[in-house]
Amino acid sequence: MAVRNNRLTAEEYEQHFSDIHPPFETRDAAMVDANRCLFCYDAPCTKSCPTGINVPKFIKQITTDNLRGAAYTILSSNIMGGGCAKVCPVEKLCEGACVYNLREEEAIPIARLQRYATEKAIEEKWQLFERKVTIGKKVAVIGAGPAGLSCAHALSREGVDVTIFEREEKGGGLMTYGIAAYKVTPQFCCDEVDFITSLGGINIQYGKELGKDITLDELQQQYDAVYLAFGVGLARQLYIPGEQMEGVVDAISFIYDIRNNGYPTVPVGDQVAVIGMGMTAIDAATQAKRLGAKEVTLVYRRTQQEMPCTESEMNIALLDGCKIVWLAAPAEILGENGKVTQLVCHIVQLEPDANGHRQPVITAEKIVLPVDMVIKAAGQMPYEQLVHDYQLHHNNGKISVTANSISSVTGVFAGGDCVNGGKEVVDAVQAGKDGAKAILQYLLDGGQAGNSL
């Protein structure tokens, strides 16, 4: 791979990674869209939100200039409502459910209005919530990502003292380290974490990794309950020849380096292939292009009909000049002197299985892409070894829990990506709320969990 640091000027980096969904420039602009809302009874937008934000209510509050009330309505349901306004796939959630779609008119820009209502609250740390008097109980949370922060905030509001153990040096989890910089800036992520912890009663200990710096047994002895929210993060391997060559990286590490180390320091090739069509693949492809790659090609073994990302996400990549090769499965990575030079792919056909679902079938035909960098974005795997070491019931590494977040170990609860295998940020926030509710009941019941596995 050609290491091309500093190929762009500081101004070009700033332009390429500026906010892709800019906020409303004026109050009047926000008011125009807010006043289009029909304030539906039994609103489908609210039903489609995993955290149940009362969308018509907060938009109505915006129309009356009650920005503090709008922020409270949002953040009381989703404490990371500011970040979710930037990264949620709203096309398949709230905005996708907007009744204006039935009229073939432009949906209410709910995410943009949500951002308008929350950004000032987060930046200025508005005290929207009051913490109850401490009840003398302590809970340990593993992971300062969306699920862990959501759980911690909900518990602290009820007077529980929470300590979060986070292996990284910053909180926010996926928001901070795993999403394209043009969607949400590292500074905003820091501000959002500060806003959440400003409630009080939440202590984050950074550089503390479960299984390395702390153990589950220790936490069980020192705390009244434990909530596991360490997510996923192991890149899924392709298991093809040449995968270990120089120039082959995983998308998680690639995005992490951009977020953590800055744009000029991250090496990128001239001809880049990205394997996959999920949100992470799109983020990797678009950022490679914005870092200065001449040609970026997304390779996917199915068709647009089956792609995991939204059409809006795909369009971002296309507008950035990325190409897409459908119905192609990586077969081999070739190189010279240990450095990648070609990606060989099988042409794929989709054929129905016994249940009528279209499944990829490899054909003998192949295509060869000239590349000097391959980014693997074929999904993430749970921390199966960690879960196994602590004798937690699991399904291929995904922690098994009851409907109320209870694991197989007494006093240990879990939620977010380490349970669901990797969904949206908003799903993790709701999981944290569910976990907090279950933990609080457990604490009030004197440490008795009635529905353990």
ChimeraX attribute file (.defattr): number of C-alpha atoms within 10 A of each C-alpha:
attribute: neighborCount
match mode: 1-to-1
recipient: residues
	/A:1	20
	/A:2	14
	/A:3	15
	/A:4	17
	/A:5	14
	/A:6	15
	/A:7	15
	/A:8	16
	/A:9	10
	/A:10	12
	/A:11	8
	/A:12	14
	/A:13	18
	/A:14	13
	/A:15	13
	/A:16	20
	/A:17	18
	/A:18	15
	/A:19	15
	/A:20	14
	/A:21	14
	/A:22	11
	/A:23	17
	/A:24	15
	/A:25	9
	/A:26	9
	/A:27	12
	/A:28	11
	/A:29	11
	/A:30	20
	/A:31	18
	/A:32	11
	/A:33	18
	/A:34	23
	/A:35	15
	/A:36	14
	/A:37	20
	/A:38	15
	/A:39	15
	/A:40	14
	/A:41	7
	/A:42	10
	/A:43	17
	/A:44	18
	/A:45	23
	/A:46	21
	/A:47	16
	/A:48	18
	/A:49	23
	/A:50	19
	/A:51	22
	/A:52	15
	/A:53	21
	/A:54	19
	/A:55	26
	/A:56	21
	/A:57	16
	/A:58	26
	/A:59	30
	/A:60	19
	/A:61	19
	/A:62	24
	/A:63	20
	/A:64	14
	/A:65	14
	/A:66	14
	/A:67	19
	/A:68	18
	/A:69	18
	/A:70	26
	/A:71	27
	/A:72	20
	/A:73	23
	/A:74	25
	/A:75	22
	/A:76	16
	/A:77	19
	/A:78	24
	/A:79	29
	/A:80	27
	/A:81	29
	/A:82	26
	/A:83	27
	/A:84	22
	/A:85	24
	/A:86	22
	/A:87	19
	/A:88	18
	/A:89	22
	/A:90	21
	/A:91	16
	/A:92	13
	/A:93	17
	/A:94	26
	/A:95	23
	/A:96	17
	/A:97	20
	/A:98	25
	/A:99	19
	/A:100	16
	/A:101	13
	/A:102	10
	/A:103	9
	/A:104	8
	/A:105	10
	/A:106	12
	/A:107	20
	/A:108	23
	/A:109	17
	/A:110	22
	/A:111	25
	/A:112	18
	/A:113	22
	/A:114	25
	/A:115	21
	/A:116	23
	/A:117	30
	/A:118	25
	/A:119	20
	/A:120	15
	/A:121	21
	/A:122	22
	/A:123	13
	/A:124	10
	/A:125	17
	/A:126	16
	/A:127	13
	/A:128	14
	/A:129	14
	/A:130	12
	/A:131	16
	/A:132	13
	/A:133	11
	/A:134	14
	/A:135	13
	/A:136	9
	/A:137	15
	/A:138	20
	/A:139	27
	/A:140	26
	/A:141	28
	/A:142	28
	/A:143	28
	/A:144	29
	/A:145	29
	/A:146	34
	/A:147	36
	/A:148	34
	/A:149	30
	/A:150	26
	/A:151	29
	/A:152	30
	/A:153	26
	/A:154	22
	/A:155	26
	/A:156	26
	/A:157	19
	/A:158	18
	/A:159	20
	/A:160	26
	/A:161	22
	/A:162	24
	/A:163	20
	/A:164	26
	/A:165	26
	/A:166	25
	/A:167	20
	/A:168	16
	/A:169	10
	/A:170	20
	/A:171	27
	/A:172	25
	/A:173	24
	/A:174	19
	/A:175	26
	/A:176	23
	/A:177	23
	/A:178	23
	/A:179	23
	/A:180	25
	/A:181	23
	/A:182	20
	/A:183	19
	/A:184	22
	/A:185	20
	/A:186	20
	/A:187	9
	/A:188	17
	/A:189	22
	/A:190	15
	/A:191	18
	/A:192	25
	/A:193	21
	/A:194	15
	/A:195	20
	/A:196	21
	/A:197	18
	/A:198	15
	/A:199	18
	/A:200	16
	/A:201	21
	/A:202	23
	/A:203	14
	/A:204	20
	/A:205	19
	/A:206	16
	/A:207	13
	/A:208	18
	/A:209	17
	/A:210	18
	/A:211	12
	/A:212	8
	/A:213	10
	/A:214	13
	/A:215	12
	/A:216	17
	/A:217	9
	/A:218	9
	/A:219	18
	/A:220	16
	/A:221	9
	/A:222	13
	/A:223	17
	/A:224	19
	/A:225	23
	/A:226	25
	/A:227	27
	/A:228	27
	/A:229	31
	/A:230	28
	/A:231	30
	/A:232	22
	/A:233	19
	/A:234	15
	/A:235	18
	/A:236	14
	/A:237	14
	/A:238	17
	/A:239	11
	/A:240	11
	/A:241	12
	/A:242	19
	/A:243	18
	/A:244	14
	/A:245	20
	/A:246	18
	/A:247	24
	/A:248	21
	/A:249	18
	/A:250	23
	/A:251	27
	/A:252	24
	/A:253	18
	/A:254	20
	/A:255	23
	/A:256	18
	/A:257	17
	/A:258	23
	/A:259	20
	/A:260	15
	/A:261	11
	/A:262	12
	/A:263	21
	/A:264	17
	/A:265	13
	/A:266	20
	/A:267	22
	/A:268	27
	/A:269	23
	/A:270	20
	/A:271	22
	/A:272	28
	/A:273	29
	/A:274	28
	/A:275	28
	/A:276	26
	/A:277	29
	/A:278	19
	/A:279	21
	/A:280	24
	/A:281	30
	/A:282	27
	/A:283	26
	/A:284	30
	/A:285	34
	/A:286	26
	/A:287	25
	/A:288	29
	/A:289	23
	/A:290	20
	/A:291	26
	/A:292	21
	/A:293	22
	/A:294	15
	/A:295	17
	/A:296	28
	/A:297	21
	/A:298	25
	/A:299	23
	/A:300	24
	/A:301	26
	/A:302	22
	/A:303	16
	/A:304	16
	/A:305	7
	/A:306	11
	/A:307	17
	/A:308	14
	/A:309	17
	/A:310	17
	/A:311	14
	/A:312	12
	/A:313	18
	/A:314	23
	/A:315	13
	/A:316	16
	/A:317	23
	/A:318	15
	/A:319	10
	/A:320	16
	/A:321	17
	/A:322	24
	/A:323	16
	/A:324	20
	/A:325	16
	/A:326	17
	/A:327	20
	/A:328	26
	/A:329	25
	/A:330	21
	/A:331	19
	/A:332	17
	/A:333	23
	/A:334	18
	/A:335	17
	/A:336	10
	/A:337	8
	/A:338	12
	/A:339	19
	/A:340	23
	/A:341	21
	/A:342	21
	/A:343	22
	/A:344	17
	/A:345	21
	/A:346	20
	/A:347	21
	/A:348	22
	/A:349	16
	/A:350	15
	/A:351	11
	/A:352	11
	/A:353	10
	/A:354	6
	/A:355	6
	/A:356	8
	/A:357	10
	/A:358	14
	/A:359	14
	/A:360	19
	/A:361	16
	/A:362	18
	/A:363	12
	/A:364	7
	/A:365	10
	/A:366	15
	/A:367	13
	/A:368	15
	/A:369	15
	/A:370	15
	/A:371	23
	/A:372	23
	/A:373	30
	/A:374	30
	/A:375	24
	/A:376	26
	/A:377	28
	/A:378	20
	/A:379	24
	/A:380	18
	/A:381	20
	/A:382	25
	/A:383	19
	/A:384	18
	/A:385	11
	/A:386	13
	/A:387	19
	/A:388	14
	/A:389	10
	/A:390	13
	/A:391	11
	/A:392	20
	/A:393	17
	/A:394	17
	/A:395	13
	/A:396	15
	/A:397	20
	/A:398	23
	/A:399	28
	/A:400	22
	/A:401	23
	/A:402	13
	/A:403	11
	/A:404	19
	/A:405	26
	/A:406	26
	/A:407	26
	/A:408	18
	/A:409	15
	/A:410	15
	/A:411	21
	/A:412	25
	/A:413	26
	/A:414	30
	/A:415	33
	/A:416	30
	/A:417	26
	/A:418	27
	/A:419	26
	/A:420	19
	/A:421	20
	/A:422	19
	/A:423	13
	/A:424	18
	/A:425	25
	/A:426	25
	/A:427	21
	/A:428	29
	/A:429	28
	/A:430	24
	/A:431	28
	/A:432	31
	/A:433	26
	/A:434	20
	/A:435	30
	/A:436	30
	/A:437	17
	/A:438	18
	/A:439	28
	/A:440	19
	/A:441	14
	/A:442	18
	/A:443	19
	/A:444	12
	/A:445	11
	/A:446	9
	/A:447	15
	/A:448	13
	/A:449	19
	/A:450	9
	/A:451	13
	/A:452	17
	/A:453	14
